[in-house]
Amino acid sequence: MIYHTINNRSQAVALADIPQVEYAALYADLQERLADERYHVAHYFARAEGGVLRFYLILLDDVEHTIMLSSFAMEYYDDVALPSLTALHPALHPFEREIAELYGVRFGSMPWLKPLRFSSEGVKRGTTIDSYPFYTIEGDSLHEVNVGPIHAGIIEPGAFRFICNGEHVLHLEIALGYQHRGVEREFAATTNRLRQTLLAESIAGDSAVSHAVAYAMTVEKLAGVGVSEALSVERQIALELERMAMHIADTGALCMDVGYQLGQVACEALRTMTINTTQAWCGNRFGKGLIRAAGSHFPLTEAKRAMVRRNVSEIAHRYNEVREDIKSSPTLLARFEQCGVVPRAEMAKIGGVGMAARASGVHRDIRSSHPYLLFGEELAHESIVKRQGDVMARLMMRCREVLQSADYILQLLERCSGEGSQSLPDYDMPLAADSLAVSLVEGWRGETCHVALTDAEGNIATYKVKDASLHNWLALALAVRGEGISDFPICNKSFNLSYCGHDL
């Protein structure tokens, strides 16, 4: 047996129950299995266990809605090169790159063994962005354009190196993660459950709710506790409010970049109204403090439900008018259509996830493939999928998902009664020892994966996080090939990926 199979609602798994196989057997299986689009890797990482380096693979079957766990081990100082899975399936490149830089593992025939991040814990501690091996192309008609390394001055560290022929982009290379924050390390450095929760909320500020929900689910699985329907409803509403806020904000940003001021200011007002709704609920515009393991300090009372219902209904109505205006504007259509195209085949090959993947016709959606909270049981989710793969498709995905989320919120509010969830957070729940728990959440960007492994005392010893941006940055690099460099801003905004979500 190569895999131990669970689903996204399963409790923690004992480490001893995860099969430990030979790498050759796992490689042969994945060589064939990953050629089928129904499978993709949620996470793949290594950690030191005694005298060996043990690798963990978390494989998703999107048809059977299952999570498949496997592992293999090698001597910590074994210098044998492992055959690279990236050479067969490019979607695995971030995982193999991270393992190589953290532990010095060699992958034979690895086509892109460049730094994923610049961790002070890695085997190449002296590697910095100053020595990053950017690709170069020689030619008298070519020139390079550098953006960064502190992108736009006020965002996050990100170095973009364009190789252009005149105004046309031949190649874009993106280097991230060189102000390494060590978030994953901090999870294992403390046993304070509240501090871990605050870390989860800070992984990516615009996805505070998504990451907090994933963390809460992971801890609850390790503790073997369930949550009430009322708490599940509240978490689901918080996730949908976050999705609405960020998609509306990105709609306004795209309008701004093409000079459509009416759309910009309308979306800014609606985004403010959305995050103010969250603030009125819990005291924070981004939902920080709202999601806690096993309970909540901010139950959705009858008065708050009425406020959310009233605001969401108005936001959806007004945003739909903006959507209709965008669809009927020849100027906007001329800029957005057939710009920044990522074909379906390329998106699937690089492992694209979430909204960006669905805009290219790749059906990757945890809400339907690996349901959680009320999805798949009380709330039927139908993924919105486009096929054009351009800026316009990604924009229309946002528009449709805002209206869909608003509809979900209104449906969920009908299920509520009384004063909302009454259970308080529990920061002292004992966790299963020597166990692994994995949780998947479809954040507004896409697939969010949290994995926790505990030690013999039940403390979190290893914590691994994957934000959707990890896969989708490469999609942005592909989107701008052949485009004018002046179209980079709208291509970039159409993805709106996270720098800090990558820099863990």
C-alpha positions as CSV (number, residue, x, y, z in Angstrom):
1,M,0.0,0.0,0.0
2,I,1.4,3.4,-1.1
3,Y,-1.2,5.7,0.4
4,H,-3.3,6.2,3.5
5,T,-6.6,7.8,2.4
6,I,-8.6,10.4,4.3
7,N,-10.8,13.3,3.3
8,N,-11.0,17.0,4.2
9,R,-13.3,16.3,7.2
10,S,-11.2,13.5,8.7
11,Q,-9.6,13.8,12.1
12,A,-5.8,13.6,12.5
13,V,-3.8,10.5,11.3
14,A,-1.2,8.8,13.4
15,L,2.2,9.2,11.8
16,A,2.7,5.4,12.1
17,D,-0.3,4.9,9.9
18,I,1.2,6.8,7.0
19,P,2.9,4.3,4.7
20,Q,6.6,4.6,4.4
21,V,7.5,3.4,0.9
22,E,10.6,3.3,-1.3
23,Y,11.1,6.5,-3.4
24,A,11.3,4.4,-6.6
25,A,7.8,3.0,-6.0
26,L,6.3,6.5,-5.2
27,Y,8.1,8.0,-8.2
28,A,6.7,5.3,-10.5
29,D,3.2,5.8,-9.2
30,L,3.3,9.6,-9.4
31,Q,4.9,9.5,-12.9
32,E,1.7,7.9,-14.1
33,R,-0.9,9.3,-11.7
34,L,-0.1,13.0,-12.1
35,A,-0.6,12.8,-15.8
36,D,-4.3,12.5,-15.0
37,E,-5.7,16.0,-14.1
38,R,-7.9,14.5,-11.4
39,Y,-4.8,14.4,-9.2
40,H,-2.6,17.2,-7.9
41,V,-0.2,17.7,-5.0
42,A,-1.4,19.8,-2.1
43,H,1.9,19.7,-0.3
44,Y,5.3,17.8,-0.4
45,F,7.9,18.5,2.2
46,A,10.6,17.0,4.3
47,R,11.7,17.1,7.9
48,A,14.4,15.6,10.1
49,E,13.2,12.6,12.2
50,G,16.0,11.1,14.2
51,G,18.8,10.0,11.9
52,V,16.7,10.2,8.7
53,L,15.1,12.8,6.5
54,R,11.5,11.8,6.1
55,F,9.5,13.2,3.2
56,Y,5.7,13.6,3.3
57,L,3.4,13.8,0.2
58,I,-0.2,15.0,0.3
59,L,-1.9,14.1,-2.9
60,L,-5.5,15.1,-3.8
61,D,-7.9,13.1,-5.8
62,D,-10.4,15.7,-7.0
63,V,-12.9,13.1,-8.4
64,E,-13.1,10.8,-5.3
65,H,-12.8,13.8,-3.0
66,T,-10.0,12.1,-1.1
67,I,-6.6,13.1,0.4
68,M,-3.8,10.5,-0.1
69,L,-0.9,10.5,2.3
70,S,2.4,8.8,1.7
71,S,6.1,9.1,2.9
72,F,9.6,7.9,2.3
73,A,12.9,8.4,4.1
74,M,16.5,8.7,3.2
75,E,19.7,9.1,5.3
76,Y,20.1,12.7,6.3
77,Y,23.5,13.0,4.6
78,D,22.8,10.6,1.7
79,D,24.3,12.2,-1.4
80,V,22.3,10.1,-3.9
81,A,20.3,12.2,-6.3
82,L,16.6,11.5,-6.4
83,P,15.0,11.5,-9.8
84,S,13.1,14.8,-10.2
85,L,9.4,14.7,-10.4
86,T,9.5,18.3,-11.7
87,A,11.1,17.0,-14.9
88,L,7.9,15.1,-15.5
89,H,5.3,17.3,-13.9
90,P,6.4,21.0,-13.6
91,A,3.7,21.7,-10.9
92,L,6.1,20.1,-8.4
93,H,8.9,22.6,-8.9
94,P,8.2,24.7,-5.7
95,F,8.2,21.7,-3.5
96,E,11.5,20.2,-4.8
97,R,13.2,23.6,-4.8
98,E,12.3,24.2,-1.1
99,I,13.5,20.7,-0.1
100,A,16.7,21.2,-2.0
101,E,17.5,24.6,-0.4
102,L,16.5,23.6,3.1
103,Y,18.2,20.1,3.3
104,G,20.6,20.0,0.4
105,V,18.7,17.1,-1.3
106,R,19.7,16.7,-4.9
107,F,17.1,16.0,-7.6
108,G,18.6,14.6,-10.8
109,S,17.4,16.3,-14.0
110,M,15.7,19.1,-12.0
111,P,15.1,21.7,-14.7
112,W,14.8,24.8,-12.5
113,L,16.8,24.4,-9.3
114,K,16.7,28.1,-8.3
115,P,16.0,29.4,-4.8
116,L,12.4,29.4,-3.9
117,R,13.1,31.5,-0.8
118,F,16.2,32.6,0.9
119,S,15.9,31.0,4.3
120,S,18.5,31.5,7.0
121,E,18.0,27.9,7.9
122,G,18.9,26.6,4.5
123,V,22.1,24.9,3.4
124,K,23.1,27.9,1.3
125,R,22.8,30.6,4.0
126,G,25.0,33.0,2.0
127,T,22.6,33.1,-1.0
128,T,20.9,36.5,-1.4
129,I,18.9,38.3,-3.9
130,D,22.0,40.1,-5.1
131,S,23.4,36.8,-6.4
132,Y,20.1,35.4,-7.7
133,P,20.8,33.7,-11.1
134,F,18.4,35.6,-13.3
135,Y,18.1,34.2,-16.8
136,T,19.7,36.3,-19.6
137,I,19.2,36.4,-23.4
138,E,21.8,38.0,-25.6
139,G,20.9,40.1,-28.6
140,D,21.5,43.7,-29.8
141,S,17.8,44.5,-30.0
142,L,17.1,43.2,-26.4
143,H,17.1,45.1,-23.2
144,E,16.3,44.3,-19.5
145,V,13.9,46.1,-17.3
146,N,14.1,45.6,-13.5
147,V,11.3,46.2,-11.1
148,G,12.0,46.0,-7.4
149,P,13.5,44.6,-5.3
150,I,11.0,46.4,-3.0
151,H,8.1,46.3,-5.5
152,A,6.3,49.6,-5.8
153,G,7.9,50.8,-2.6
154,I,5.0,50.1,-0.2
155,I,4.0,46.5,-1.0
156,E,6.3,43.5,-0.3
157,P,9.8,42.4,-1.5
158,G,9.6,41.2,-5.1
159,A,12.1,41.4,-7.9
160,F,10.8,41.3,-11.5
161,R,13.3,41.0,-14.3
162,F,11.8,41.6,-17.8
163,I,13.7,40.7,-21.0
164,C,12.1,42.8,-23.8
165,N,12.4,43.3,-27.5
166,G,11.3,46.9,-27.8
167,E,8.1,47.1,-25.9
168,H,7.3,43.4,-26.1
169,V,8.1,41.1,-23.2
170,L,10.0,37.9,-24.2
171,H,10.5,36.7,-20.7
172,L,9.7,37.6,-17.1
173,E,11.4,36.1,-14.1
174,I,10.0,36.7,-10.6
175,A,12.2,36.3,-7.5
176,L,10.4,36.3,-4.1
177,G,11.0,35.2,-0.6
178,Y,14.3,37.0,0.1
179,Q,13.1,38.7,3.3
180,H,12.3,35.3,4.7
181,R,9.9,35.7,7.7
182,G,10.2,32.2,9.1
183,V,6.4,31.9,9.8
184,E,6.3,28.1,9.7
185,R,9.2,28.0,12.1
186,E,7.4,30.3,14.6
187,F,4.4,27.9,14.7
188,A,6.7,25.1,16.0
189,A,8.6,27.5,18.3
190,T,5.6,28.1,20.6
191,T,3.0,26.1,22.4
192,N,0.8,29.1,22.9
193,R,-2.3,28.4,20.8
194,L,-3.4,32.0,20.8
195,R,0.0,33.1,19.4
196,Q,-0.3,30.4,16.7
197,T,-3.7,31.7,15.8
198,L,-2.3,35.2,15.4
199,L,0.5,33.9,13.2
200,A,-2.1,32.2,11.0
201,E,-4.0,35.5,10.6
202,S,-0.7,37.2,9.6
203,I,0.4,34.8,6.9
204,A,-1.2,37.0,4.3
205,G,-3.1,40.0,5.6
206,D,-5.7,40.0,2.7
207,S,-6.5,36.3,3.5
208,A,-6.6,36.5,7.3
209,V,-9.9,34.7,7.5
210,S,-8.9,31.9,5.0
211,H,-5.7,31.1,6.8
212,A,-7.3,31.4,10.3
213,V,-10.0,29.0,9.3
214,A,-7.4,26.5,7.9
215,Y,-5.5,26.7,11.1
216,A,-8.6,26.3,13.3
217,M,-9.7,23.3,11.4
218,T,-6.2,21.7,11.7
219,V,-6.1,22.2,15.4
220,E,-9.6,20.9,15.9
221,K,-8.7,17.8,13.9
222,L,-5.7,17.2,16.1
223,A,-7.8,17.7,19.2
224,G,-10.6,15.4,17.9
225,V,-13.3,18.0,18.4
226,G,-16.2,19.0,16.2
227,V,-17.8,22.4,15.9
228,S,-21.5,23.4,16.0
229,E,-23.4,24.2,12.8
230,A,-23.8,27.8,14.0
231,L,-20.0,28.2,14.2
232,S,-19.6,26.6,10.8
233,V,-22.1,29.0,9.3
234,E,-20.3,32.0,10.9
235,R,-17.0,30.8,9.5
236,Q,-18.5,30.3,6.0
237,I,-20.0,33.8,6.0
238,A,-16.7,35.3,7.1
239,L,-14.9,33.5,4.2
240,E,-17.5,34.8,1.7
241,L,-17.2,38.4,3.0
242,E,-13.5,38.2,2.5
243,R,-13.9,36.9,-1.0
244,M,-16.3,39.7,-1.8
245,A,-14.1,42.4,-0.4
246,M,-11.0,41.3,-2.3
247,H,-12.6,40.6,-5.6
248,I,-14.3,44.0,-5.5
249,A,-11.0,45.7,-4.6
250,D,-9.3,44.0,-7.6
251,T,-12.1,45.0,-9.9
252,G,-11.5,48.6,-8.8
253,A,-7.7,48.2,-9.3
254,L,-8.2,47.0,-12.8
255,C,-10.5,49.9,-13.6
256,M,-7.9,52.3,-12.2
257,D,-5.1,50.9,-14.4
258,V,-7.1,51.6,-17.6
259,G,-8.4,55.0,-16.5
260,Y,-12.0,54.0,-15.9
261,Q,-12.5,56.2,-12.8
262,L,-16.2,55.6,-12.4
263,G,-15.6,51.8,-11.9
264,Q,-12.7,52.5,-9.6
265,V,-14.4,54.8,-7.2
266,A,-17.6,52.7,-7.2
267,C,-15.6,49.6,-6.3
268,E,-13.6,51.5,-3.6
269,A,-16.9,52.5,-2.0
270,L,-18.3,49.0,-2.2
271,R,-15.1,47.4,-0.9
272,T,-15.1,49.8,2.0
273,M,-18.8,48.9,2.7
274,T,-17.8,45.2,2.7
275,I,-14.9,45.4,5.1
276,N,-16.8,47.8,7.3
277,T,-19.5,45.0,7.6
278,T,-16.8,42.7,8.9
279,Q,-15.5,45.4,11.2
280,A,-19.0,45.9,12.6
281,W,-19.2,42.2,13.3
282,C,-15.9,41.6,15.0
283,G,-14.0,44.9,15.3
284,N,-11.5,44.4,12.5
285,R,-11.9,45.1,8.8
286,F,-10.0,42.0,7.7
287,G,-11.6,39.6,10.2
288,K,-8.7,39.3,12.6
289,G,-9.9,38.1,15.9
290,L,-13.1,36.5,14.4
291,I,-11.9,32.9,13.8
292,R,-10.8,30.9,16.8
293,A,-10.5,27.2,17.3
294,A,-13.6,25.5,18.9
295,G,-15.5,28.7,19.4
296,S,-15.8,32.5,18.9
297,H,-15.8,35.7,20.8
298,F,-18.1,37.3,18.2
299,P,-21.3,35.3,17.7
300,L,-23.5,36.4,14.9
301,T,-26.4,37.8,16.8
302,E,-29.8,38.7,15.4
303,A,-28.9,42.3,15.1
304,K,-25.6,41.6,13.4
305,R,-27.4,39.2,11.0
306,A,-29.8,41.9,10.0
307,M,-26.9,44.3,9.4
308,V,-25.0,41.7,7.3
309,R,-28.1,40.9,5.3
310,R,-28.9,44.5,4.6
311,N,-25.3,45.4,3.6
312,V,-24.6,42.4,1.4
313,S,-27.9,42.8,-0.5
314,E,-27.0,46.4,-1.3
315,I,-23.4,45.6,-2.2
316,A,-24.5,42.9,-4.6
317,H,-27.0,45.1,-6.3
318,R,-24.6,48.0,-6.8
319,Y,-21.7,45.8,-7.8
320,N,-23.8,44.1,-10.5
321,E,-24.4,47.6,-12.0
322,V,-20.6,48.1,-12.2
323,R,-20.2,44.6,-13.8
324,E,-22.8,45.5,-16.5
325,D,-21.0,48.8,-17.2
326,I,-17.6,47.0,-17.6
327,K,-19.1,44.5,-20.0
328,S,-20.6,47.2,-22.1
329,S,-17.5,49.5,-22.3
330,P,-15.7,49.0,-25.6
331,T,-12.6,50.8,-24.2
332,L,-12.3,48.4,-21.3
333,L,-13.0,45.3,-23.5
334,A,-10.3,46.4,-25.9
335,R,-7.7,46.4,-23.1
336,F,-8.8,43.3,-21.2
337,E,-9.8,40.9,-23.9
338,Q,-7.1,38.7,-25.3
339,C,-4.5,40.3,-23.0
340,G,-2.4,38.2,-20.6
341,V,-3.6,34.8,-21.9
342,V,-2.6,31.7,-20.0
343,P,-3.8,28.7,-22.1
344,R,-5.5,25.9,-20.3
345,A,-2.7,23.4,-21.1
346,E,-0.1,25.6,-19.6
347,M,-2.1,26.5,-16.5
348,A,-2.7,22.8,-15.8
349,K,1.0,21.9,-16.4
350,I,2.2,24.5,-13.8
351,G,-0.3,23.4,-11.2
352,G,-2.4,26.6,-11.2
353,V,-5.1,26.7,-8.6
354,G,-8.1,28.8,-7.6
355,M,-9.7,31.6,-9.5
356,A,-6.8,32.1,-11.9
357,A,-6.9,28.4,-12.9
358,R,-10.7,28.4,-13.4
359,A,-10.4,31.4,-15.6
360,S,-8.2,29.3,-17.9
361,G,-10.6,26.3,-17.9
362,V,-8.8,24.3,-15.2
363,H,-11.4,23.2,-12.7
364,R,-9.5,23.5,-9.4
365,D,-11.9,24.4,-6.5
366,I,-11.6,22.9,-3.0
367,R,-15.2,23.9,-2.3
368,S,-16.4,21.2,-4.7
369,S,-13.5,18.8,-4.9
370,H,-12.7,18.5,-1.1
371,P,-15.7,20.1,0.7
372,Y,-15.4,21.6,4.2
373,L,-17.7,23.4,6.6
374,L,-21.1,23.3,5.0
375,F,-20.0,22.8,1.4
376,G,-21.1,19.5,0.0
377,E,-23.6,18.9,2.8
378,E,-25.9,21.9,3.3
379,L,-24.6,24.2,0.6
380,A,-24.3,23.1,-3.0
381,H,-21.4,24.8,-4.7
382,E,-21.2,25.1,-8.5
383,S,-17.8,26.3,-9.6
384,I,-17.6,29.2,-12.1
385,V,-15.3,28.2,-14.9
386,K,-14.1,30.3,-17.9
387,R,-12.0,29.2,-20.8
388,Q,-10.4,32.3,-22.3
389,G,-7.6,32.6,-19.8
390,D,-7.2,36.4,-20.3
391,V,-7.5,39.4,-18.1
392,M,-11.1,39.7,-19.0
393,A,-11.8,36.1,-18.0
394,R,-10.1,36.7,-14.6
395,L,-12.1,39.9,-14.1
396,M,-15.4,38.2,-15.0
397,M,-14.5,35.4,-12.6
398,R,-14.3,37.9,-9.8
399,C,-17.6,39.6,-10.8
400,R,-19.5,36.3,-10.8
401,E,-17.9,35.1,-7.6
402,V,-18.8,38.3,-5.8
403,L,-22.5,37.8,-6.7
404,Q,-22.2,34.1,-5.9
405,S,-20.7,34.8,-2.4
406,A,-23.4,37.3,-1.7
407,D,-26.1,34.7,-2.6
408,Y,-24.3,32.2,-0.3
409,I,-24.3,34.6,2.6
410,L,-28.0,35.3,2.2
411,Q,-28.7,31.6,2.1
412,L,-26.6,31.0,5.2
413,L,-28.3,33.8,7.1
414,E,-31.6,32.0,6.6
415,R,-30.2,29.1,8.6
416,C,-29.3,31.2,11.6
417,S,-31.4,31.7,14.6
418,G,-31.0,32.9,18.1
419,E,-27.8,34.6,19.2
420,G,-25.4,32.7,17.1
421,S,-22.6,30.3,18.2
422,Q,-22.3,30.2,22.0
423,S,-19.1,28.2,22.4
424,L,-16.0,30.1,23.4
425,P,-12.5,29.4,22.0
426,D,-10.4,26.7,23.6
427,Y,-6.7,27.4,23.6
428,D,-5.8,24.4,25.8
429,M,-7.3,21.4,24.0
430,P,-4.9,18.5,24.2
431,L,-3.6,17.5,20.7
432,A,-3.0,13.9,19.5
433,A,0.6,12.9,19.8
434,D,2.8,11.8,16.9
435,S,0.0,12.7,14.4
436,L,-0.6,14.6,11.2
437,A,-3.6,16.8,10.3
438,V,-4.2,18.5,7.0
439,S,-6.9,21.1,6.2
440,L,-7.8,22.6,2.8
441,V,-9.7,25.8,2.3
442,E,-10.6,27.6,-0.9
443,G,-9.5,31.1,-0.1
444,W,-10.4,33.9,-2.5
445,R,-7.1,33.4,-4.4
446,G,-7.5,29.6,-4.3
447,E,-6.3,26.5,-2.6
448,T,-5.0,27.1,0.9
449,C,-3.3,24.1,2.6
450,H,-2.2,23.8,6.3
451,V,-0.4,20.7,7.6
452,A,0.6,20.1,11.3
453,L,2.7,17.3,12.7
454,T,2.9,16.8,16.5
455,D,5.6,15.3,18.6
456,A,5.3,12.6,21.4
457,E,3.9,15.2,23.8
458,G,1.2,16.5,21.5
459,N,2.9,19.8,20.7
460,I,3.1,21.0,17.1
461,A,6.6,20.1,15.9
462,T,6.3,21.0,12.2
463,Y,3.8,23.3,10.5
464,K,3.6,23.7,6.8
465,V,1.5,26.2,4.9
466,K,0.8,26.6,1.2
467,D,-0.9,29.7,-0.2
468,A,-2.4,29.7,-3.7
469,S,0.2,32.2,-4.8
470,L,2.9,29.5,-4.6
471,H,1.7,28.0,-7.9
472,N,0.2,31.0,-9.6
473,W,3.2,33.4,-9.7
474,L,4.5,31.3,-12.6
475,A,1.2,31.9,-14.3
476,L,1.7,35.6,-14.2
477,A,5.2,35.2,-15.8
478,L,3.5,33.2,-18.6
479,A,0.7,35.7,-19.0
480,V,3.0,38.6,-20.0
481,R,5.0,36.8,-22.6
482,G,4.4,38.5,-26.0
483,E,2.5,41.3,-24.4
484,G,3.6,45.0,-24.3
485,I,5.4,45.8,-21.1
486,S,2.8,48.5,-20.5
487,D,0.2,45.8,-20.1
488,F,2.1,44.3,-17.2
489,P,0.1,46.3,-14.5
490,I,-3.3,44.9,-15.6
491,C,-1.9,41.4,-16.0
492,N,-0.5,41.7,-12.5
493,K,-3.7,43.1,-11.0
494,S,-5.8,40.4,-12.7
495,F,-3.9,37.8,-10.6
496,N,-3.2,39.9,-7.5
497,L,-0.9,37.4,-6.0
498,S,0.6,37.5,-2.5
499,Y,4.2,38.2,-1.8
500,C,4.0,37.4,1.9
501,G,1.9,34.3,1.2
502,H,4.9,33.0,-0.7
503,D,7.5,34.1,1.8
504,L,6.8,31.7,4.7
